[in-house]
Amino acid sequence: MRCVSWNVNGLRAVAGKGFLRWLADTAPDVCCLQETKARESDLPLELREPKGYRLRLQPGIKKGYSGVGLYVREEPDEWLEGLGDAPFDDEGRFLAARYGDVIVASAYFPNSQEKGARIEYRLAFGDALQRFLLAQRARGRHVVLGGDYNVAHEEIDLARPRENTGNPGFLPAERAWMSAFLAAGFVDVWRARNPGTVGYSWWSMRTNARARNIGWRLDYFCVDRQFAARVSDAGIAPDVTGSDHCPVSIAF
């Protein structure tokens, strides 16, 4: 199975920048989306039902804000819609599809915002997500979690770590959460396969950062440790444009 994950910064917006052609050419089995900013009723037919795919969205209550989604080739055995925790589900931050004993999930972690204005909410979401995933593991299910984690875990994961120590996405508490999540039994598959490689998945649109490759790695696929040996490939696609993020991928 091949899965991709992409924060599209608005599904309708990216549709006008070649998204459906990219989806057809890339042909993943599952495409995890974040920041969809739409309900299915808002979308034209070609986005609701692209050839070969079914779309499921988990929108937030606030219109035009947040939201996650999945394009799937095959109908899953089960949809897992949200974490069952209203403060997070109301913002449309988690959706998963179960295929046998494997759960493929799309998650959009909250941005902690300037001066850590939402850091408590962001950390609480991470803790709720971890509890949910560990409960799935306790049921014998494996986890493939794609998404915008909104954190650059280590200094290698952003171009200017020293200048960004106090900025959202590189706050000590966020990085510590990511370390604790991995220690709880999960693997950052791209970094595990590329321990010394610089690779970014997000660039600021305000400073022409992408052209200069002044970026951050905010987008990940993580799997449970027992599943990691089944991963055959993990990638980042910085040449794919249309959003301030680029897609990341995994195969197993």
VENWO-V535738 format. One record per residue. N is the residue number from 0. RES is the residue in one small letter. NEAR is the number of other C-alpha atoms within 10 Angstrom. Layout:
BEGIN
n->N res->RES near->NEAR
n->N res->RES near->NEAR
END
This chain:
BEGIN
n->0 res->m near->10
n->1 res->r near->17
n->2 res->c near->23
n->3 res->v near->29
n->4 res->s near->29
n->5 res->w near->26
n->6 res->n near->29
n->7 res->v near->25
n->8 res->n near->20
n->9 res->g near->20
n->10 res->l near->23
n->11 res->r near->17
n->12 res->a near->15
n->13 res->v near->17
n->14 res->a near->17
n->15 res->g near->10
n->16 res->k near->13
n->17 res->g near->13
n->18 res->f near->20
n->19 res->l near->16
n->20 res->r near->11
n->21 res->w near->13
n->22 res->l near->16
n->23 res->a near->13
n->24 res->d near->9
n->25 res->t near->13
n->26 res->a near->16
n->27 res->p near->21
n->28 res->d near->16
n->29 res->v near->23
n->30 res->c near->26
n->31 res->c near->29
n->32 res->l near->29
n->33 res->q near->31
n->34 res->e near->25
n->35 res->t near->27
n->36 res->k near->25
n->37 res->a near->23
n->38 res->r near->19
n->39 res->e near->14
n->40 res->s near->8
n->41 res->d near->11
n->42 res->l near->14
n->43 res->p near->10
n->44 res->l near->10
n->45 res->e near->10
n->46 res->l near->19
n->47 res->r near->18
n->48 res->e near->13
n->49 res->p near->14
n->50 res->k near->12
n->51 res->g near->12
n->52 res->y near->22
n->53 res->r near->16
n->54 res->l near->17
n->55 res->r near->19
n->56 res->l near->22
n->57 res->q near->27
n->58 res->p near->28
n->59 res->g near->22
n->60 res->i near->14
n->61 res->k near->13
n->62 res->k near->12
n->63 res->g near->14
n->64 res->y near->16
n->65 res->s near->25
n->66 res->g near->32
n->67 res->v near->32
n->68 res->g near->30
n->69 res->l near->24
n->70 res->y near->25
n->71 res->v near->19
n->72 res->r near->16
n->73 res->e near->12
n->74 res->e near->14
n->75 res->p near->14
n->76 res->d near->11
n->77 res->e near->12
n->78 res->w near->16
n->79 res->l near->14
n->80 res->e near->17
n->81 res->g near->22
n->82 res->l near->20
n->83 res->g near->13
n->84 res->d near->11
n->85 res->a near->10
n->86 res->p near->13
n->87 res->f near->21
n->88 res->d near->20
n->89 res->d near->17
n->90 res->e near->21
n->91 res->g near->29
n->92 res->r near->28
n->93 res->f near->27
n->94 res->l near->29
n->95 res->a near->27
n->96 res->a near->22
n->97 res->r near->18
n->98 res->y near->16
n->99 res->g near->11
n->100 res->d near->13
n->101 res->v near->16
n->102 res->i near->25
n->103 res->v near->24
n->104 res->a near->28
n->105 res->s near->31
n->106 res->a near->29
n->107 res->y near->26
n->108 res->f near->23
n->109 res->p near->23
n->110 res->n near->18
n->111 res->s near->22
n->112 res->q near->13
n->113 res->e near->12
n->114 res->k near->11
n->115 res->g near->17
n->116 res->a near->12
n->117 res->r near->15
n->118 res->i near->20
n->119 res->e near->13
n->120 res->y near->17
n->121 res->r near->22
n->122 res->l near->18
n->123 res->a near->15
n->124 res->f near->21
n->125 res->g near->20
n->126 res->d near->15
n->127 res->a near->15
n->128 res->l near->21
n->129 res->q near->16
n->130 res->r near->13
n->131 res->f near->15
n->132 res->l near->22
n->133 res->l near->19
n->134 res->a near->12
n->135 res->q near->16
n->136 res->r near->18
n->137 res->a near->10
n->138 res->r near->10
n->139 res->g near->11
n->140 res->r near->18
n->141 res->h near->24
n->142 res->v near->26
n->143 res->v near->25
n->144 res->l near->25
n->145 res->g near->28
n->146 res->g near->29
n->147 res->d near->29
n->148 res->y near->23
n->149 res->n near->22
n->150 res->v near->25
n->151 res->a near->24
n->152 res->h near->23
n->153 res->e near->14
n->154 res->e near->15
n->155 res->i near->17
n->156 res->d near->21
n->157 res->l near->26
n->158 res->a near->18
n->159 res->r near->13
n->160 res->p near->16
n->161 res->r near->10
n->162 res->e near->8
n->163 res->n near->14
n->164 res->t near->13
n->165 res->g near->14
n->166 res->n near->15
n->167 res->p near->21
n->168 res->g near->27
n->169 res->f near->25
n->170 res->l near->19
n->171 res->p near->14
n->172 res->a near->15
n->173 res->e near->23
n->174 res->r near->16
n->175 res->a near->14
n->176 res->w near->17
n->177 res->m near->21
n->178 res->s near->14
n->179 res->a near->14
n->180 res->f near->18
n->181 res->l near->16
n->182 res->a near->11
n->183 res->a near->13
n->184 res->g near->13
n->185 res->f near->24
n->186 res->v near->21
n->187 res->d near->20
n->188 res->v near->25
n->189 res->w near->20
n->190 res->r near->18
n->191 res->a near->12
n->192 res->r near->14
n->193 res->n near->12
n->194 res->p near->10
n->195 res->g near->9
n->196 res->t near->11
n->197 res->v near->15
n->198 res->g near->21
n->199 res->y near->25
n->200 res->s near->26
n->201 res->w near->25
n->202 res->w near->25
n->203 res->s near->14
n->204 res->m near->12
n->205 res->r near->7
n->206 res->t near->10
n->207 res->n near->11
n->208 res->a near->14
n->209 res->r near->20
n->210 res->a near->10
n->211 res->r near->9
n->212 res->n near->17
n->213 res->i near->16
n->214 res->g near->22
n->215 res->w near->27
n->216 res->r near->26
n->217 res->l near->24
n->218 res->d near->27
n->219 res->y near->31
n->220 res->f near->27
n->221 res->c near->23
n->222 res->v near->25
n->223 res->d near->22
n->224 res->r near->17
n->225 res->q near->13
n->226 res->f near->17
n->227 res->a near->19
n->228 res->a near->11
n->229 res->r near->10
n->230 res->v near->15
n->231 res->s near->13
n->232 res->d near->13
n->233 res->a near->22
n->234 res->g near->19
n->235 res->i near->20
n->236 res->a near->16
n->237 res->p near->17
n->238 res->d near->10
n->239 res->v near->13
n->240 res->t near->17
n->241 res->g near->17
n->242 res->s near->20
n->243 res->d near->15
n->244 res->h near->27
n->245 res->c near->23
n->246 res->p near->26
n->247 res->v near->25
n->248 res->s near->23
n->249 res->i near->24
n->250 res->a near->15
n->251 res->f near->14
END
